[in-house]
């Protein structure tokens, strides 16, 4: 879809976005009759959150179990309607062996997949990765700018 708008609110503590809640809306192509896309997210430094990501569709959902920066389990749940049982398929992606010991963020060795993808692109003379393009990066930047502009521009620091 095409990014339509971003709505966000939050609090700032010591100059940092401390708690943020945002809604990102997308327009879908005209040939789809399922409605527009909506992303809802909440993050906070005030609590130890679940770090789970759920992608809800019209026929089921995909659940990335936390931690969200390096999920190791993906669940695909196909709904069977209100009367039936949902079908769930689980895919496990264990982290590779970590010879480096402790990290500031547990599980950071999981970024080895992204590092490998960037390395392949550079070795092949490409300026972007196929799995996450320059335009994808710009769209994420537009979303973050929209969130930060509303949170930092609309809230007083505590």
Order of alpha helices (4+ residues) and beta strands (2+ residues): beta-beta-beta-beta-beta-beta-beta-alpha-alpha
